[in-house]
Amino acid sequence: MGKLSIKKYSSLCALGGVVAYTTCLIYGTTLTSKAAELHHAIFELLPGFTWLNFGSFVVGAITIGVWSGIGGAYIAWMHNTSLTNK
């Protein structure tokens, strides 16, 4: 496997993080009882997050996207620096 494009890989990780975040929020609206309480409490760990508030959704999506992008850039950088020239 060759070198990864850090920009492309981090962008795809950010997109994947936002898609997973949105999917989890949608799933959380279908839960009831203690499962819903736990799910909502976990999401409230995000800075400024309030359940079912559009502004909070946007801030959460940006937060997840930024952290996922940083993680993706780090993974691509580590991959690229670990390749040996033969």
C-alpha positions as CSV (number, residue, x, y, z in Angstrom):
1,M,0.0,0.0,0.0
2,G,1.3,3.4,-0.9
3,K,1.2,6.7,0.8
4,L,-2.1,8.2,1.8
5,S,-3.3,11.7,1.0
6,I,-3.6,13.3,4.4
7,K,-6.1,15.9,3.2
8,K,-8.3,13.3,1.5
9,Y,-8.1,10.8,4.4
10,S,-8.9,13.3,7.1
11,S,-11.8,14.7,5.0
12,L,-13.2,11.2,4.7
13,C,-12.8,10.5,8.4
14,A,-14.6,13.8,9.2
15,L,-17.4,13.0,6.9
16,G,-17.7,9.5,8.3
17,G,-17.8,10.9,11.9
18,V,-20.6,13.3,11.1
19,V,-22.6,10.5,9.4
20,A,-22.1,8.3,12.4
21,Y,-23.1,11.1,14.7
22,T,-26.2,11.8,12.8
23,T,-27.1,8.2,12.7
24,C,-26.7,7.8,16.4
25,L,-28.9,10.8,17.1
26,I,-31.6,9.4,14.9
27,Y,-31.3,6.1,16.6
28,G,-31.5,7.8,20.0
29,T,-34.9,9.2,19.2
30,T,-36.3,5.7,18.9
31,L,-35.2,4.6,22.3
32,T,-37.3,4.5,25.5
33,S,-36.8,4.2,29.2
34,K,-33.4,3.8,30.7
35,A,-31.7,3.2,27.3
36,A,-32.9,6.6,26.2
37,E,-31.6,8.2,29.4
38,L,-28.2,6.6,29.0
39,H,-28.0,7.5,25.3
40,H,-28.9,11.1,25.9
41,A,-26.5,11.4,28.8
42,I,-23.6,10.2,26.7
43,F,-24.4,12.8,24.0
44,E,-24.5,15.5,26.6
45,L,-20.8,14.9,27.2
46,L,-20.2,16.9,24.0
47,P,-19.5,20.5,24.7
48,G,-22.7,22.6,24.5
49,F,-24.9,19.7,23.5
50,T,-28.6,19.8,24.4
51,W,-30.8,17.0,23.2
52,L,-33.0,17.8,20.1
53,N,-31.8,21.3,19.7
54,F,-30.8,22.3,16.1
55,G,-28.0,24.7,17.2
56,S,-26.7,22.0,19.5
57,F,-26.8,19.5,16.7
58,V,-24.7,21.7,14.4
59,V,-22.2,22.4,17.2
60,G,-21.9,18.7,17.9
61,A,-21.5,17.9,14.2
62,I,-18.7,20.4,13.9
63,T,-17.0,19.1,17.0
64,I,-17.2,15.5,15.8
65,G,-16.1,16.5,12.3
66,V,-13.0,18.4,13.6
67,W,-12.0,15.6,16.0
68,S,-12.5,12.9,13.4
69,G,-10.5,15.0,10.8
70,I,-7.6,15.4,13.3
71,G,-7.7,11.7,14.0
72,G,-7.7,10.9,10.3
73,A,-4.8,13.2,9.6
74,Y,-2.8,11.6,12.4
75,I,-3.5,8.1,11.2
76,A,-2.5,9.0,7.6
77,W,0.6,10.8,8.8
78,M,1.6,7.7,10.9
79,H,1.0,5.4,8.0
80,N,3.0,7.5,5.6
81,T,6.0,7.8,8.0
82,S,6.0,4.1,8.7
83,L,6.6,3.2,5.1
84,T,10.1,2.1,4.3
85,N,11.9,2.9,1.0
86,K,13.3,-0.2,-0.7
